[in-house]
């Protein structure tokens, strides 16, 4: 199953709610991902641009998109992004394919 990096920045109301009523949201995140057939591998709170970082596994991109859309529609994050991750083996396979696939593409000159 493909892996995904999820990064989210809580909106101000959610930060206030977490400060007013501290809680560990890992189980809620895990249950959401599992309801879509995914697996939450790691879930971290972070400083900086992103408040939350997760490593999640889903059966495919469509399923990942559905789960993340569900999460985003909850309005918990002011902004979020999801990045598809590749194993080193998948990346090497893509590199070999890029090297061996015939194409007529030429970069622009200038």
KOLGU-4560 file (N, C-alpha, C; in nm, 3 decimals, padded with zeros to 5 digits):
<recs>
<n_xx: 00.085 n_yy: -00.118 n_zz: 00.000 ca_xx: 00.000 ca_yy: 00.000 ca_zz: 00.000 c_xx: 00.090 c_yy: 00.124 c_zz: 00.000 mol: A seq: 1 type: UNK>
<n_xx: 00.051 n_yy: 00.227 n_zz: -00.072 ca_xx: 00.129 ca_yy: 00.351 ca_zz: -00.076 c_xx: 00.127 c_yy: 00.426 c_zz: 00.059 mol: A seq: 2 type: UNK>
<n_xx: 00.234 n_yy: 00.498 n_zz: 00.083 ca_xx: 00.247 ca_yy: 00.580 ca_zz: 00.202 c_xx: 00.226 c_yy: 00.727 c_zz: 00.166 mol: A seq: 3 type: UNK>
<n_xx: 00.179 n_yy: 00.804 n_zz: 00.264 ca_xx: 00.151 ca_yy: 00.945 ca_zz: 00.246 c_xx: 00.200 c_yy: 01.022 c_zz: 00.367 mol: A seq: 4 type: UNK>
<n_xx: 00.252 n_yy: 01.141 n_zz: 00.341 ca_xx: 00.289 ca_yy: 01.235 ca_zz: 00.446 c_xx: 00.177 c_yy: 01.337 c_zz: 00.454 mol: A seq: 5 type: UNK>
<n_xx: 00.113 n_yy: 01.347 n_zz: 00.570 ca_xx: 00.009 ca_yy: 01.447 ca_zz: 00.591 c_xx: 00.065 c_yy: 01.554 c_zz: 00.683 mol: A seq: 6 type: UNK>
<n_xx: 00.044 n_yy: 01.681 n_zz: 00.647 ca_xx: 00.086 ca_yy: 01.792 ca_zz: 00.730 c_xx: -00.032 c_yy: 01.886 c_zz: 00.746 mol: A seq: 7 type: UNK>
<n_xx: -00.061 n_yy: 01.925 n_zz: 00.869 ca_xx: -00.174 ca_yy: 02.014 ca_zz: 00.893 c_xx: -00.140 c_yy: 02.124 c_zz: 00.991 mol: A seq: 8 type: UNK>
<n_xx: -00.199 n_yy: 02.239 n_zz: 00.968 ca_xx: -00.187 ca_yy: 02.353 ca_zz: 01.060 c_xx: -00.326 c_yy: 02.380 c_zz: 01.116 mol: A seq: 9 type: UNK>
<n_xx: -00.341 n_yy: 02.362 n_zz: 01.246 ca_xx: -00.470 ca_yy: 02.383 ca_zz: 01.310 c_xx: -00.517 c_yy: 02.527 c_zz: 01.291 mol: A seq: 10 type: UNK>
<n_xx: -00.648 n_yy: 02.545 n_zz: 01.280 ca_xx: -00.700 ca_yy: 02.681 ca_zz: 01.279 c_xx: -00.701 c_yy: 02.732 c_zz: 01.425 mol: A seq: 11 type: UNK>
<n_xx: -00.716 n_yy: 02.861 n_zz: 01.443 ca_xx: -00.706 ca_yy: 02.920 ca_zz: 01.577 c_xx: -00.808 c_yy: 02.863 c_zz: 01.675 mol: A seq: 12 type: UNK>
<n_xx: -00.929 n_yy: 02.837 n_zz: 01.628 ca_xx: -01.032 ca_yy: 02.781 ca_zz: 01.717 c_xx: -00.991 c_yy: 02.643 c_zz: 01.767 mol: A seq: 13 type: UNK>
<n_xx: -00.930 n_yy: 02.564 n_zz: 01.682 ca_xx: -00.889 ca_yy: 02.430 ca_zz: 01.723 c_xx: -00.773 c_yy: 02.436 c_zz: 01.822 mol: A seq: 14 type: UNK>
<n_xx: -00.679 n_yy: 02.528 n_zz: 01.802 ca_xx: -00.570 ca_yy: 02.544 ca_zz: 01.898 c_xx: -00.627 c_yy: 02.584 c_zz: 02.034 mol: A seq: 15 type: UNK>
<n_xx: -00.721 n_yy: 02.678 n_zz: 02.035 ca_xx: -00.784 ca_yy: 02.719 ca_zz: 02.161 c_xx: -00.853 c_yy: 02.601 c_zz: 02.228 mol: A seq: 16 type: UNK>
<n_xx: -00.925 n_yy: 02.521 n_zz: 02.150 ca_xx: -00.994 ca_yy: 02.404 ca_zz: 02.206 c_xx: -00.894 c_yy: 02.305 c_zz: 02.267 mol: A seq: 17 type: UNK>
<n_xx: -00.780 n_yy: 02.286 n_zz: 02.202 ca_xx: -00.680 ca_yy: 02.193 ca_zz: 02.254 c_xx: -00.614 c_yy: 02.248 c_zz: 02.381 mol: A seq: 18 type: UNK>
<n_xx: -00.596 n_yy: 02.378 n_zz: 02.389 ca_xx: -00.539 ca_yy: 02.439 ca_zz: 02.509 c_xx: -00.641 c_yy: 02.435 c_zz: 02.624 mol: A seq: 19 type: UNK>
<n_xx: -00.767 n_yy: 02.467 n_zz: 02.593 ca_xx: -00.871 ca_yy: 02.468 ca_zz: 02.695 c_xx: -00.900 c_yy: 02.328 c_zz: 02.749 mol: A seq: 20 type: UNK>
<n_xx: -00.895 n_yy: 02.230 n_zz: 02.659 ca_xx: -00.923 ca_yy: 02.090 ca_zz: 02.697 c_xx: -00.816 c_yy: 02.002 c_zz: 02.633 mol: A seq: 21 type: UNK>
<n_xx: -00.699 n_yy: 01.993 n_zz: 02.695 ca_xx: -00.591 ca_yy: 01.914 ca_zz: 02.636 c_xx: -00.633 c_yy: 01.768 c_zz: 02.612 mol: A seq: 22 type: UNK>
<n_xx: -00.594 n_yy: 01.717 n_zz: 02.495 ca_xx: -00.626 ca_yy: 01.578 ca_zz: 02.463 c_xx: -00.527 c_yy: 01.527 c_zz: 02.359 mol: A seq: 23 type: UNK>
<n_xx: -00.508 n_yy: 01.397 n_zz: 02.361 ca_xx: -00.426 ca_yy: 01.328 ca_zz: 02.262 c_xx: -00.520 c_yy: 01.285 c_zz: 02.150 mol: A seq: 24 type: UNK>
<n_xx: -00.503 n_yy: 01.340 n_zz: 02.032 ca_xx: -00.594 ca_yy: 01.316 ca_zz: 01.920 c_xx: -00.551 c_yy: 01.199 c_zz: 01.832 mol: A seq: 25 type: UNK>
<n_xx: -00.449 n_yy: 01.125 n_zz: 01.875 ca_xx: -00.398 ca_yy: 01.014 ca_zz: 01.793 c_xx: -00.506 c_yy: 00.911 c_zz: 01.764 mol: A seq: 26 type: UNK>
<n_xx: -00.581 n_yy: 00.870 n_zz: 01.865 ca_xx: -00.682 ca_yy: 00.766 ca_zz: 01.844 c_xx: -00.791 c_yy: 00.813 c_zz: 01.747 mol: A seq: 27 type: UNK>
<n_xx: -00.831 n_yy: 00.939 n_zz: 01.756 ca_xx: -00.932 ca_yy: 00.992 ca_zz: 01.664 c_xx: -00.879 c_yy: 00.988 c_zz: 01.521 mol: A seq: 28 type: UNK>
<n_xx: -00.753 n_yy: 01.027 n_zz: 01.502 ca_xx: -00.691 ca_yy: 01.021 ca_zz: 01.369 c_xx: -00.680 c_yy: 00.878 c_zz: 01.319 mol: A seq: 29 type: UNK>
<n_xx: -00.638 n_yy: 00.787 n_zz: 01.409 ca_xx: -00.626 ca_yy: 00.646 ca_zz: 01.371 c_xx: -00.760 c_yy: 00.589 c_zz: 01.326 mol: A seq: 30 type: UNK>
<n_xx: -00.865 n_yy: 00.618 n_zz: 01.403 ca_xx: -00.998 ca_yy: 00.566 ca_zz: 01.369 c_xx: -01.046 c_yy: 00.619 c_zz: 01.234 mol: A seq: 31 type: UNK>
<n_xx: -01.020 n_yy: 00.747 n_zz: 01.207 ca_xx: -01.060 ca_yy: 00.803 ca_zz: 01.078 c_xx: -00.988 c_yy: 00.731 c_zz: 00.964 mol: A seq: 32 type: UNK>
<n_xx: -00.856 n_yy: 00.716 n_zz: 00.975 ca_xx: -00.779 ca_yy: 00.651 ca_zz: 00.869 c_xx: -00.823 c_yy: 00.506 c_zz: 00.850 mol: A seq: 33 type: UNK>
<n_xx: -00.846 n_yy: 00.435 n_zz: 00.959 ca_xx: -00.888 ca_yy: 00.295 ca_zz: 00.950 c_xx: -01.027 c_yy: 00.281 c_zz: 00.890 mol: A seq: 34 type: UNK>
<n_xx: -01.114 n_yy: 00.380 n_zz: 00.912 ca_xx: -01.249 ca_yy: 00.371 ca_zz: 00.854 c_xx: -01.244 c_yy: 00.376 c_zz: 00.702 mol: A seq: 35 type: UNK>
<n_xx: -01.134 n_yy: 00.428 n_zz: 00.646 ca_xx: -01.115 ca_yy: 00.432 ca_zz: 00.502 c_xx: -01.021 c_yy: 00.321 c_zz: 00.454 mol: A seq: 36 type: UNK>
<n_xx: -00.988 n_yy: 00.227 n_zz: 00.540 ca_xx: -00.900 ca_yy: 00.117 ca_zz: 00.502 c_xx: -00.753 c_yy: 00.153 c_zz: 00.509 mol: A seq: 37 type: UNK>
<n_xx: -00.721 n_yy: 00.265 n_zz: 00.576 ca_xx: -00.583 ca_yy: 00.309 ca_zz: 00.589 c_xx: -00.524 c_yy: 00.265 c_zz: 00.721 mol: A seq: 38 type: UNK>
<n_xx: -00.396 n_yy: 00.298 n_zz: 00.738 ca_xx: -00.325 ca_yy: 00.268 ca_zz: 00.861 c_xx: -00.240 c_yy: 00.388 c_zz: 00.899 mol: A seq: 39 type: UNK>
<n_xx: -00.261 n_yy: 00.437 n_zz: 01.020 ca_xx: -00.182 ca_yy: 00.548 ca_zz: 01.073 c_xx: -00.056 c_yy: 00.489 c_zz: 01.134 mol: A seq: 40 type: UNK>
<n_xx: 00.059 n_yy: 00.520 n_zz: 01.076 ca_xx: 00.186 ca_yy: 00.467 ca_zz: 01.128 c_xx: 00.245 c_yy: 00.556 c_zz: 01.235 mol: A seq: 41 type: UNK>
<n_xx: 00.247 n_yy: 00.686 n_zz: 01.211 ca_xx: 00.302 ca_yy: 00.781 ca_zz: 01.307 c_xx: 00.221 c_yy: 00.910 c_zz: 01.301 mol: A seq: 42 type: UNK>
<n_xx: 00.211 n_yy: 00.976 n_zz: 01.412 ca_xx: 00.135 ca_yy: 01.100 ca_zz: 01.423 c_xx: 00.213 c_yy: 01.187 c_zz: 01.520 mol: A seq: 43 type: UNK>
<n_xx: 00.265 n_yy: 01.299 n_zz: 01.474 ca_xx: 00.348 ca_yy: 01.384 ca_zz: 01.557 c_xx: 00.290 c_yy: 01.525 c_zz: 01.566 mol: A seq: 44 type: UNK>
<n_xx: 00.303 n_yy: 01.586 n_zz: 01.681 ca_xx: 00.280 ca_yy: 01.730 ca_zz: 01.695 c_xx: 00.413 c_yy: 01.795 c_zz: 01.660 mol: A seq: 45 type: UNK>
<n_xx: 00.409 n_yy: 01.916 n_zz: 01.604 ca_xx: 00.532 ca_yy: 01.978 ca_zz: 01.557 c_xx: 00.529 c_yy: 02.129 c_zz: 01.583 mol: A seq: 46 type: UNK>
<n_xx: 00.646 n_yy: 02.187 n_zz: 01.588 ca_xx: 00.661 ca_yy: 02.332 ca_zz: 01.592 c_xx: 00.687 c_yy: 02.380 c_zz: 01.450 mol: A seq: 47 type: UNK>
<n_xx: 00.656 n_yy: 02.504 n_zz: 01.424 ca_xx: 00.690 ca_yy: 02.562 ca_zz: 01.294 c_xx: 00.567 c_yy: 02.575 c_zz: 01.205 mol: A seq: 48 type: UNK>
<n_xx: 00.588 n_yy: 02.555 n_zz: 01.078 ca_xx: 00.484 ca_yy: 02.575 ca_zz: 00.977 c_xx: 00.366 c_yy: 02.481 c_zz: 00.996 mol: A seq: 49 type: UNK>
<n_xx: 00.393 n_yy: 02.358 n_zz: 01.041 ca_xx: 00.289 ca_yy: 02.257 ca_zz: 01.056 c_xx: 00.275 c_yy: 02.219 c_zz: 01.203 mol: A seq: 50 type: UNK>
<n_xx: 00.150 n_yy: 02.204 n_zz: 01.249 ca_xx: 00.124 ca_yy: 02.164 ca_zz: 01.387 c_xx: 00.117 c_yy: 02.013 c_zz: 01.403 mol: A seq: 51 type: UNK>
<n_xx: 00.086 n_yy: 01.945 n_zz: 01.294 ca_xx: 00.066 ca_yy: 01.801 ca_zz: 01.298 c_xx: 00.128 c_yy: 01.739 c_zz: 01.174 mol: A seq: 52 type: UNK>
<n_xx: 00.197 n_yy: 01.628 n_zz: 01.193 ca_xx: 00.258 ca_yy: 01.555 ca_zz: 01.082 c_xx: 00.225 c_yy: 01.408 c_zz: 01.101 mol: A seq: 53 type: UNK>
<n_xx: 00.178 n_yy: 01.344 n_zz: 00.995 ca_xx: 00.144 ca_yy: 01.202 ca_zz: 01.004 c_xx: 00.198 c_yy: 01.124 c_zz: 00.887 mol: A seq: 54 type: UNK>
<n_xx: 00.235 n_yy: 01.000 n_zz: 00.915 ca_xx: 00.272 ca_yy: 00.903 ca_zz: 00.811 c_xx: 00.158 c_yy: 00.802 c_zz: 00.806 mol: A seq: 55 type: UNK>
<n_xx: 00.092 n_yy: 00.796 n_zz: 00.691 ca_xx: -00.030 ca_yy: 00.716 ca_zz: 00.677 c_xx: -00.016 c_yy: 00.627 c_zz: 00.555 mol: A seq: 56 type: UNK>
<n_xx: -00.074 n_yy: 00.510 n_zz: 00.562 ca_xx: -00.074 ca_yy: 00.415 ca_zz: 00.451 c_xx: -00.219 c_yy: 00.394 c_zz: 00.407 mol: A seq: 57 type: UNK>
<n_xx: -00.242 n_yy: 00.400 n_zz: 00.276 ca_xx: -00.374 ca_yy: 00.376 ca_zz: 00.220 c_xx: -00.363 c_yy: 00.278 c_zz: 00.104 mol: A seq: 58 type: UNK>
<n_xx: -00.472 n_yy: 00.211 n_zz: 00.069 ca_xx: -00.468 ca_yy: 00.116 ca_zz: -00.044 c_xx: -00.435 c_yy: 00.182 c_zz: -00.178 mol: A seq: 59 type: UNK>
<n_xx: -00.477 n_yy: 00.308 n_zz: -00.197 ca_xx: -00.454 ca_yy: 00.374 ca_zz: -00.326 c_xx: -00.478 c_yy: 00.524 c_zz: -00.310 mol: A seq: 60 type: UNK>
<n_xx: -00.447 n_yy: 00.599 n_zz: -00.416 ca_xx: -00.461 ca_yy: 00.745 ca_zz: -00.411 c_xx: -00.605 c_yy: 00.790 c_zz: -00.392 mol: A seq: 61 type: UNK>
<n_xx: -00.699 n_yy: 00.721 n_zz: -00.454 ca_xx: -00.840 ca_yy: 00.760 ca_zz: -00.440 c_xx: -00.886 c_yy: 00.749 c_zz: -00.296 mol: A seq: 62 type: UNK>
<n_xx: -00.848 n_yy: 00.641 n_zz: -00.230 ca_xx: -00.885 ca_yy: 00.622 ca_zz: -00.090 c_xx: -00.818 c_yy: 00.727 c_zz: -00.003 mol: A seq: 63 type: UNK>
<n_xx: -00.691 n_yy: 00.755 n_zz: -00.029 ca_xx: -00.621 ca_yy: 00.859 ca_zz: 00.047 c_xx: -00.691 c_yy: 00.993 c_zz: 00.029 mol: A seq: 64 type: UNK>
<n_xx: -00.727 n_yy: 01.026 n_zz: -00.094 ca_xx: -00.795 ca_yy: 01.153 ca_zz: -00.121 c_xx: -00.927 c_yy: 01.161 c_zz: -00.046 mol: A seq: 65 type: UNK>
<n_xx: -01.003 n_yy: 01.053 n_zz: -00.045 ca_xx: -01.132 ca_yy: 01.052 ca_zz: 00.024 c_xx: -01.114 c_yy: 01.076 c_zz: 00.174 mol: A seq: 66 type: UNK>
<n_xx: -01.017 n_yy: 01.008 n_zz: 00.235 ca_xx: -00.994 ca_yy: 01.024 ca_zz: 00.379 c_xx: -00.949 c_yy: 01.166 c_zz: 00.412 mol: A seq: 67 type: UNK>
<n_xx: -00.858 n_yy: 01.218 n_zz: 00.331 ca_xx: -00.807 ca_yy: 01.352 ca_zz: 00.357 c_xx: -00.916 c_yy: 01.458 c_zz: 00.332 mol: A seq: 68 type: UNK>
<n_xx: -01.000 n_yy: 01.435 n_zz: 00.231 ca_xx: -01.112 ca_yy: 01.527 ca_zz: 00.209 c_xx: -01.206 c_yy: 01.527 c_zz: 00.328 mol: A seq: 69 type: UNK>
<n_xx: -01.230 n_yy: 01.409 n_zz: 00.383 ca_xx: -01.317 ca_yy: 01.399 ca_zz: 00.501 c_xx: -01.256 c_yy: 01.477 c_zz: 00.618 mol: A seq: 70 type: UNK>
<n_xx: -01.126 n_yy: 01.459 n_zz: 00.637 ca_xx: -01.057 ca_yy: 01.531 ca_zz: 00.743 c_xx: -01.061 c_yy: 01.682 c_zz: 00.719 mol: A seq: 71 type: UNK>
<n_xx: -01.032 n_yy: 01.723 n_zz: 00.597 ca_xx: -01.030 ca_yy: 01.865 ca_zz: 00.563 c_xx: -01.169 c_yy: 01.928 c_zz: 00.579 mol: A seq: 72 type: UNK>
<n_xx: -01.273 n_yy: 01.851 n_zz: 00.547 ca_xx: -01.410 ca_yy: 01.905 ca_zz: 00.555 c_xx: -01.453 c_yy: 01.928 c_zz: 00.700 mol: A seq: 73 type: UNK>
<n_xx: -01.378 n_yy: 01.875 n_zz: 00.796 ca_xx: -01.412 ca_yy: 01.896 ca_zz: 00.937 c_xx: -01.372 c_yy: 02.034 c_zz: 00.986 mol: A seq: 74 type: UNK>
<n_xx: -01.297 n_yy: 02.108 n_zz: 00.904 ca_xx: -01.254 ca_yy: 02.244 ca_zz: 00.934 c_xx: -01.160 c_yy: 02.250 c_zz: 01.055 mol: A seq: 75 type: UNK>
<n_xx: -01.093 n_yy: 02.140 n_zz: 01.085 ca_xx: -00.999 ca_yy: 02.139 ca_zz: 01.198 c_xx: -00.868 c_yy: 02.208 c_zz: 01.161 mol: A seq: 76 type: UNK>
<n_xx: -00.833 n_yy: 02.206 n_zz: 01.033 ca_xx: -00.707 ca_yy: 02.266 ca_zz: 00.989 c_xx: -00.733 c_yy: 02.391 c_zz: 00.907 mol: A seq: 77 type: UNK>
<n_xx: -00.654 n_yy: 02.493 n_zz: 00.933 ca_xx: -00.659 ca_yy: 02.612 ca_zz: 00.849 c_xx: -00.599 c_yy: 02.583 c_zz: 00.713 mol: A seq: 78 type: UNK>
<n_xx: -00.500 n_yy: 02.496 n_zz: 00.711 ca_xx: -00.442 ca_yy: 02.450 ca_zz: 00.585 c_xx: -00.376 c_yy: 02.316 c_zz: 00.609 mol: A seq: 79 type: UNK>
<n_xx: -00.365 n_yy: 02.241 n_zz: 00.500 ca_xx: -00.308 ca_yy: 02.107 ca_zz: 00.509 c_xx: -00.252 c_yy: 02.069 c_zz: 00.373 mol: A seq: 80 type: UNK>
<n_xx: -00.163 n_yy: 01.973 n_zz: 00.374 ca_xx: -00.114 ca_yy: 01.918 ca_zz: 00.247 c_xx: -00.081 c_yy: 01.771 c_zz: 00.267 mol: A seq: 81 type: UNK>
<n_xx: -00.094 n_yy: 01.697 n_zz: 00.159 ca_xx: -00.064 ca_yy: 01.554 ca_zz: 00.158 c_xx: 00.036 c_yy: 01.528 c_zz: 00.047 mol: A seq: 82 type: UNK>
<n_xx: 00.138 n_yy: 01.452 n_zz: 00.078 ca_xx: 00.242 ca_yy: 01.419 ca_zz: -00.018 c_xx: 00.250 c_yy: 01.269 c_zz: -00.033 mol: A seq: 83 type: UNK>
<n_xx: 00.248 n_yy: 01.220 n_zz: -00.157 ca_xx: 00.266 ca_yy: 01.077 ca_zz: -00.183 c_xx: 00.414 c_yy: 01.045 c_zz: -00.160 mol: A seq: 84 type: UNK>
<n_xx: 00.440 n_yy: 00.939 n_zz: -00.085 ca_xx: 00.577 ca_yy: 00.897 ca_zz: -00.057 c_xx: 00.612 c_yy: 00.771 c_zz: -00.137 mol: A seq: 85 type: UNK>
<n_xx: 00.738 n_yy: 00.760 n_zz: -00.173 ca_xx: 00.786 ca_yy: 00.643 ca_zz: -00.248 c_xx: 00.893 c_yy: 00.574 c_zz: -00.166 mol: A seq: 86 type: UNK>
<n_xx: 00.893 n_yy: 00.442 n_zz: -00.169 ca_xx: 01.002 ca_yy: 00.369 ca_zz: -00.107 c_xx: 01.127 c_yy: 00.388 c_zz: -00.193 mol: A seq: 87 type: UNK>
<n_xx: 01.245 n_yy: 00.364 n_zz: -00.138 ca_xx: 01.366 ca_yy: 00.373 ca_zz: -00.220 c_xx: 01.361 c_yy: 00.280 c_zz: -00.341 mol: A seq: 88 type: UNK>
<n_xx: 01.300 n_yy: 00.163 n_zz: -00.325 ca_xx: 01.288 ca_yy: 00.068 ca_zz: -00.436 c_xx: 01.196 c_yy: 00.123 c_zz: -00.546 mol: A seq: 89 type: UNK>
<n_xx: 01.084 n_yy: 00.184 n_zz: -00.506 ca_xx: 00.994 ca_yy: 00.245 ca_zz: -00.604 c_xx: 01.062 c_yy: 00.360 c_zz: -00.676 mol: A seq: 90 type: UNK>
<n_xx: 01.137 n_yy: 00.439 n_zz: -00.604 ca_xx: 01.208 ca_yy: 00.551 ca_zz: -00.666 c_xx: 01.312 c_yy: 00.500 c_zz: -00.765 mol: A seq: 91 type: UNK>
<n_xx: 01.385 n_yy: 00.395 n_zz: -00.728 ca_xx: 01.486 ca_yy: 00.339 ca_zz: -00.819 c_xx: 01.418 c_yy: 00.283 c_zz: -00.945 mol: A seq: 92 type: UNK>
<n_xx: 01.306 n_yy: 00.217 n_zz: -00.929 ca_xx: 01.233 ca_yy: 00.164 ca_zz: -01.044 c_xx: 01.191 c_yy: 00.278 c_zz: -01.136 mol: A seq: 93 type: UNK>
<n_xx: 01.142 n_yy: 00.388 n_zz: -01.079 ca_xx: 01.102 ca_yy: 00.504 ca_zz: -01.159 c_xx: 01.223 c_yy: 00.564 c_zz: -01.231 mol: A seq: 94 type: UNK>
<n_xx: 01.338 n_yy: 00.568 n_zz: -01.163 ca_xx: 01.460 ca_yy: 00.620 ca_zz: -01.225 c_xx: 01.500 c_yy: 00.535 c_zz: -01.345 mol: A seq: 95 type: UNK>
<n_xx: 01.495 n_yy: 00.403 n_zz: -01.327 ca_xx: 01.531 ca_yy: 00.312 ca_zz: -01.437 c_xx: 01.434 c_yy: 00.328 c_zz: -01.553 mol: A seq: 96 type: UNK>
<n_xx: 01.305 n_yy: 00.342 n_zz: -01.521 ca_xx: 01.205 ca_yy: 00.361 ca_zz: -01.627 c_xx: 01.225 c_yy: 00.492 c_zz: -01.699 mol: A seq: 97 type: UNK>
<n_xx: 01.258 n_yy: 00.597 n_zz: -01.625 ca_xx: 01.285 ca_yy: 00.727 ca_zz: -01.687 c_xx: 01.405 c_yy: 00.718 c_zz: -01.780 mol: A seq: 98 type: UNK>
<n_xx: 01.501 n_yy: 00.636 n_zz: -01.743 ca_xx: 01.624 ca_yy: 00.621 ca_zz: -01.822 c_xx: 01.603 c_yy: 00.538 c_zz: -01.948 mol: A seq: 99 type: UNK>
<n_xx: 01.508 n_yy: 00.443 n_zz: -01.945 ca_xx: 01.496 ca_yy: 00.348 ca_zz: -02.055 c_xx: 01.374 c_yy: 00.368 c_zz: -02.144 mol: A seq: 100 type: UNK>
<n_xx: 01.281 n_yy: 00.454 n_zz: -02.105 ca_xx: 01.160 ca_yy: 00.473 ca_zz: -02.185 c_xx: 01.189 c_yy: 00.567 c_zz: -02.302 mol: A seq: 101 type: UNK>
<n_xx: 01.169 n_yy: 00.518 n_zz: -02.425 ca_xx: 01.192 ca_yy: 00.606 ca_zz: -02.541 c_xx: 01.089 c_yy: 00.719 c_zz: -02.544 mol: A seq: 102 type: UNK>
<n_xx: 01.133 n_yy: 00.839 n_zz: -02.577 ca_xx: 01.044 ca_yy: 00.953 ca_zz: -02.585 c_xx: 01.100 c_yy: 01.055 c_zz: -02.683 mol: A seq: 103 type: UNK>
<n_xx: 01.013 n_yy: 01.133 n_zz: -02.740 ca_xx: 01.058 ca_yy: 01.239 ca_zz: -02.833 c_xx: 01.068 c_yy: 01.372 c_zz: -02.761 mol: A seq: 104 type: UNK>
<n_xx: 01.046 n_yy: 01.376 n_zz: -02.631 ca_xx: 01.052 ca_yy: 01.502 ca_zz: -02.555 c_xx: 01.191 c_yy: 01.563 c_zz: -02.561 mol: A seq: 105 type: UNK>
<n_xx: 01.192 n_yy: 01.693 n_zz: -02.583 ca_xx: 01.317 ca_yy: 01.771 ca_zz: -02.580 c_xx: 01.291 c_yy: 01.895 c_zz: -02.496 mol: A seq: 106 type: UNK>
<n_xx: 01.383 n_yy: 01.930 n_zz: -02.407 ca_xx: 01.362 ca_yy: 02.050 ca_zz: -02.325 c_xx: 01.368 c_yy: 02.176 c_zz: -02.410 mol: A seq: 107 type: UNK>
<n_xx: 01.304 n_yy: 02.282 n_zz: -02.361 ca_xx: 01.311 ca_yy: 02.408 ca_zz: -02.435 c_xx: 01.455 c_yy: 02.458 c_zz: -02.436 mol: A seq: 108 type: UNK>
<n_xx: 01.489 n_yy: 02.529 n_zz: -02.541 ca_xx: 01.624 ca_yy: 02.586 ca_zz: -02.554 c_xx: 01.618 c_yy: 02.734 c_zz: -02.526 mol: A seq: 109 type: UNK>
<n_xx: 01.726 n_yy: 02.787 n_zz: -02.471 ca_xx: 01.729 ca_yy: 02.931 ca_zz: -02.452 c_xx: 01.784 c_yy: 02.977 c_zz: -02.326 mol: A seq: 110 type: UNK>
</recs>
